[in-house]
Amino acid sequence: MFLHEHKAIHLQGGMAVFRQAMTIRMAPGIKGRRYTQGDFKPLSVHYRERRFQVHVMVEFASLGLAKIASALGLVLDYFSLGRVRFLHRYFADRRELVERATTAESYRRIVERLGNPVQISAVGAPVEHNLLILAGPGAGKTTVIVHRCAYLLQVERIPARQILVLCFNHNAAVTLRQRLFALVGNHARGLTVVTYHGAAMRLAGISVRDALEQARSGPQAAEPIDFDGIIKDALRLLKGNIEIPGAEPDILRDQLLGGYSHILVDEYQDIDQDQYDLVSAIAGRTLADKEKRLAIMAVGDDDQNIYGFRGANVASSASFRRTIRSSRSSWWRTTAPAATSSAPPTS
């Protein structure tokens, strides 16, 4: 109505909208990019918000029929209270409505505030999709991992215990965990953020203390802990190459993974062959039953590899593209900053 009164558009009986011709120019880096379901996620949030506002207007009318002062109080609260407080004051008995509106608020905070179409599309992608994102330094790769975790936790309501995040080293794991807690607070409790060796030790049932004691008690006490050997042991367990009496390989795999449904991998270009095999085994890429596979997101820079001396190989990114290629997989290549460019995702 505001636009109509200022003659920017013309409304005819509320049934049709007439406007002058409009020219839309795509920002550099967006033109030619194929859009995914993640790009259209803001639309569903928009319409969800509109439905919520209809409920607010119904509540306003109901209160006004009984007492106009109550209806005016609702209006004041709508514009002055925080969203969550407003919901619990007027819609506490309608849990589904409260949940939808709270999810919409979380979406705006976690996804829309990124302000980057490529990051928004990746973070808000359907939960079952597999994604590989290649970007240069400073493009916000770890930001995508952090916000994807937050999205799974608060928007899609995936339990924290079902999410596994793999980082290249301990410092990266600590930093990522701190950023995630800063974004979603206690909702991140129960989330597993570990290094590749940490994940292997969990799978093999070995603690750092156990490994140290084993090294000290061995025939060569000065020998360093064979962490790479622990990764190989974890691989054999996941692949069913180690026979455990009374445990079928498939059942053992489910028990080892503890109900994980999503795996996120940071700095993917720095992993070596054993670590690549571990990621593939955890995600279930080699399983014939696709329903048992975990949804995976990996980010990396295939033009930068600082750990070549220890066997790290950017070919893992190419292998990942080949392995996850299916109707529910996508990959992007972006340049720094990520807001400026993206290539068409290959599905």
C-alpha positions in Angstrom: 0.0 0.0 0.0 2.9 2.3 0.7 4.3 1.8 -2.8 0.8 2.3 -4.3 0.3 5.6 -2.5 3.6 6.8 -3.8 2.8 5.7 -7.3 5.7 3.3 -7.5 3.2 0.5 -8.3 -0.5 0.4 -9.1 -2.8 -2.0 -7.3 -6.1 -2.8 -9.0 -8.6 -4.2 -6.6 -5.9 -6.2 -4.8 -6.0 -8.8 -7.6 -3.3 -7.6 -9.9 -0.1 -5.7 -9.7 1.2 -3.4 -12.5 4.6 -1.9 -12.5 7.1 -0.3 -14.9 9.6 -2.5 -16.7 12.4 -3.7 -14.4 16.0 -4.6 -15.3 17.8 -7.1 -13.1 21.6 -7.2 -13.3 23.4 -10.1 -11.7 26.4 -9.4 -9.5 29.8 -10.5 -10.8 30.5 -14.1 -10.1 26.8 -15.0 -9.8 25.9 -14.9 -13.5 26.0 -18.3 -15.0 26.0 -20.2 -11.7 23.5 -23.0 -11.4 21.2 -22.6 -8.4 20.6 -25.4 -5.8 17.9 -26.0 -3.3 20.1 -24.1 -0.8 19.7 -20.9 -2.8 15.9 -21.1 -2.4 15.9 -21.8 1.3 15.4 -18.1 2.1 12.1 -18.2 0.3 10.8 -20.9 2.5 11.9 -18.9 5.6 10.1 -15.9 4.1 6.8 -17.6 3.6 7.1 -19.3 7.0 7.5 -15.8 8.5 4.4 -14.6 6.6 2.4 -17.5 8.0 3.6 -16.6 11.5 2.4 -13.0 11.0 -1.0 -14.2 10.0 -1.2 -16.0 13.4 -0.2 -12.8 15.1 -3.0 -10.9 13.3 -5.5 -13.6 14.3 -4.3 -13.3 17.9 -4.6 -9.5 17.7 -8.2 -9.8 16.4 -9.2 -12.3 19.1 -7.8 -10.2 21.9 -9.5 -7.1 20.4 -12.9 -8.7 20.4 -12.5 -9.3 24.2 -10.7 -6.1 25.2 -9.0 -3.6 22.9 -6.4 -2.8 25.5 -5.1 -6.4 25.4 -4.8 -6.2 21.6 -2.9 -3.0 21.8 -0.6 -4.6 24.4 0.1 -7.3 21.9 1.1 -4.7 19.3 3.5 -3.1 21.7 5.0 -6.4 22.7 5.4 -7.4 19.1 7.7 -4.4 18.4 9.4 -4.2 21.8 10.0 -7.8 23.1 12.5 -10.1 21.7 11.0 -12.7 19.3 11.4 -15.6 21.7 9.9 -13.8 24.7 7.0 -12.6 22.5 6.3 -16.2 21.3 6.3 -17.6 24.8 4.0 -14.9 26.1 1.3 -15.3 23.4 1.9 -18.7 21.8 3.3 -20.9 24.5 0.5 -23.4 24.0 1.2 -23.8 20.3 4.5 -25.5 20.2 4.7 -26.2 16.5 4.2 -22.5 15.7 6.8 -21.5 18.3 9.2 -24.0 16.8 8.7 -22.7 13.3 9.2 -19.1 14.2 12.2 -19.8 16.4 13.8 -21.8 13.5 13.2 -18.8 11.2 15.0 -16.6 13.6 17.9 -19.0 13.9 18.1 -19.1 10.1 18.4 -15.4 9.8 21.2 -15.3 12.4 23.1 -18.3 11.1 22.6 -18.2 7.4 21.3 -14.9 6.1 23.8 -12.8 8.0 26.6 -14.4 6.0 25.6 -12.0 3.2 27.4 -14.3 0.7 25.3 -16.2 -1.9 27.7 -19.0 -2.3 28.1 -19.5 1.5 24.3 -19.2 2.1 23.6 -21.8 -0.6 26.2 -24.2 1.0 25.2 -23.7 4.6 21.5 -24.0 3.9 21.7 -27.0 1.5 19.4 -29.9 2.2 20.6 -32.0 5.1 21.1 -35.2 3.0 23.4 -33.5 0.4 27.1 -34.1 0.0 29.2 -31.0 -0.6 32.8 -30.2 -1.6 33.8 -26.5 -1.5 37.2 -25.4 -2.9 38.3 -21.9 -2.1 41.4 -19.8 -1.7 42.9 -18.3 1.5 40.6 -15.9 3.3 37.5 -17.1 1.5 35.7 -18.2 4.7 36.0 -22.0 4.3 36.0 -22.6 8.1 33.2 -20.1 8.5 31.1 -22.4 6.2 31.9 -25.4 8.4 31.0 -23.5 11.6 27.7 -22.1 10.2 26.8 -25.4 8.6 27.2 -27.1 12.0 25.0 -24.3 13.6 22.5 -24.8 10.8 22.2 -28.5 11.3 21.9 -28.0 15.1 19.4 -25.1 15.3 17.5 -24.9 12.0 17.3 -28.6 11.1 17.4 -29.7 14.8 19.9 -32.5 14.1 21.1 -33.8 17.6 24.6 -32.7 18.4 25.7 -36.3 19.0 25.0 -37.1 15.3 27.5 -34.6 14.0 31.3 -35.3 13.6 33.7 -32.5 12.6 37.3 -33.5 11.6 40.1 -30.9 11.8 43.7 -31.2 10.7 45.3 -30.4 14.0 44.4 -29.8 17.7 44.6 -26.0 17.5 42.1 -25.9 14.5 39.7 -28.2 16.5 39.9 -25.9 19.6 39.3 -22.7 17.5 36.4 -24.2 15.5 34.8 -25.4 18.7 35.1 -22.0 20.3 33.6 -20.3 17.2 30.7 -22.7 17.2 29.9 -22.2 20.9 30.1 -18.4 20.3 27.4 -18.8 17.6 25.0 -21.3 19.2 26.0 -21.6 22.8 25.1 -24.8 24.6 23.4 -26.2 21.6 26.9 -27.3 20.5 27.3 -29.5 23.6 27.7 -33.2 22.6 29.1 -32.3 19.1 32.3 -34.2 18.3 35.1 -31.9 17.0 38.4 -33.9 16.8 41.5 -34.4 14.7 41.8 -37.4 12.4 44.0 -39.2 14.9 41.5 -38.3 17.7 38.7 -39.8 15.7 40.8 -43.0 15.0 41.6 -43.4 18.7 37.9 -43.1 19.6 37.0 -45.7 17.0 39.8 -48.0 18.2 38.9 -47.5 21.8 42.3 -46.1 22.7 43.0 -43.1 24.9 46.1 -40.9 24.9 47.0 -42.4 28.3 46.7 -46.0 26.9 48.9 -45.1 23.9 51.5 -43.6 26.2 51.5 -46.6 28.5 51.7 -49.0 25.6 54.7 -47.0 24.1 56.6 -47.0 27.5 56.0 -50.7 28.2 57.1 -51.8 24.8 60.5 -53.4 24.0 61.7 -49.9 22.8 60.5 -47.5 25.3 61.9 -44.5 23.4 59.7 -45.3 20.4 57.2 -42.5 19.6 53.5 -43.4 19.6 52.4 -44.8 16.2 49.4 -42.6 15.6 49.4 -43.6 11.9 49.1 -47.2 13.0 46.1 -46.3 15.1 44.4 -44.8 11.9 45.1 -48.1 10.1 43.6 -50.0 13.0 40.5 -47.8 12.9 40.2 -48.4 9.1 40.4 -52.2 9.5 37.6 -52.0 12.2 35.3 -49.9 10.0 35.9 -52.2 7.0 35.3 -55.3 9.0 38.8 -56.6 8.5 39.3 -57.3 12.2 37.1 -60.1 13.4 35.5 -59.5 16.8 33.6 -62.6 18.1 29.9 -62.1 18.3 29.8 -58.9 16.2 28.8 -58.7 12.6 30.8 -56.2 10.5 27.7 -54.0 9.8 26.6 -54.0 13.4 30.1 -53.3 14.6 30.4 -50.3 12.2 27.1 -48.8 13.5 28.3 -49.3 17.1 31.7 -47.7 16.3 30.2 -44.7 14.6 27.7 -44.2 17.5 24.8 -42.9 15.4 26.6 -40.2 13.4 24.6 -38.8 10.4 26.8 -36.0 9.3 30.5 -35.5 8.9 32.2 -32.2 8.2 35.9 -31.9 7.1 38.0 -28.8 7.4 41.2 -28.1 5.4 40.6 -31.2 3.2 43.6 -30.6 1.0 46.1 -31.3 3.8 45.1 -34.9 4.4 47.2 -37.9 3.4 46.0 -41.2 1.9 45.3 -42.9 5.2 43.3 -39.9 6.4 41.4 -39.8 3.2 40.6 -43.5 3.5 39.5 -42.9 7.1 37.1 -40.1 6.0 35.7 -42.3 3.2 35.3 -45.2 5.6 33.5 -43.1 8.3 31.2 -41.5 5.7 30.5 -45.0 4.2 31.4 -44.0 0.7 32.4 -47.6 -0.1 29.2 -49.1 1.2 26.7 -50.5 -1.3 23.8 -49.5 0.9 23.5 -45.8 0.3 21.1 -45.4 3.2 23.9 -46.2 5.6 26.1 -43.5 4.3 26.7 -40.2 6.2 26.1 -36.9 4.6 29.5 -35.2 4.2 30.7 -31.6 3.6 34.4 -30.9 3.0 36.2 -27.6 2.4 39.7 -27.1 1.2 42.0 -25.2 -1.2 43.3 -27.4 -3.9 45.9 -24.8 -4.9 47.5 -24.8 -1.5 49.1 -27.8 0.2 51.7 -27.2 2.9 52.0 -30.8 4.1 53.2 -32.5 0.9 56.4 -33.6 2.8 54.3 -36.0 4.9 52.2 -37.5 2.1 49.3 -35.0 1.9 48.0 -34.8 -1.6 45.4 -32.4 -3.2 44.4 -35.3 -5.4 42.1 -36.2 -2.5 39.8 -33.4 -3.6 39.5 -34.9 -7.1 38.9 -38.4 -5.6 36.2 -36.9 -3.4 34.4 -35.4 -6.4 34.4 -38.7 -8.1 33.4 -40.6 -5.0 30.4 -38.5 -3.9 29.1 -37.8 -7.4 25.4 -38.6 -7.3 22.0 -36.8 -7.5 22.5 -35.5 -4.0 26.1 -34.1 -4.4 27.5 -30.7 -5.3 30.8 -29.0 -5.4 31.8 -25.4 -5.7 35.0 -23.6 -6.6 35.3 -20.1 -5.2 38.0 -17.5 -5.1 38.9 -15.3 -2.2 36.8 -13.6 -1.1 34.1 -16.2 -1.5 31.4 -13.5 -2.1 32.9 -12.7 -5.5 32.9 -15.8 -7.6 31.6 -19.4 -7.9 31.7 -22.0 -10.6 28.6 -24.1 -11.6 28.2 -27.0 -9.2 28.6 -30.4 -10.7 25.8 -32.8 -9.7 
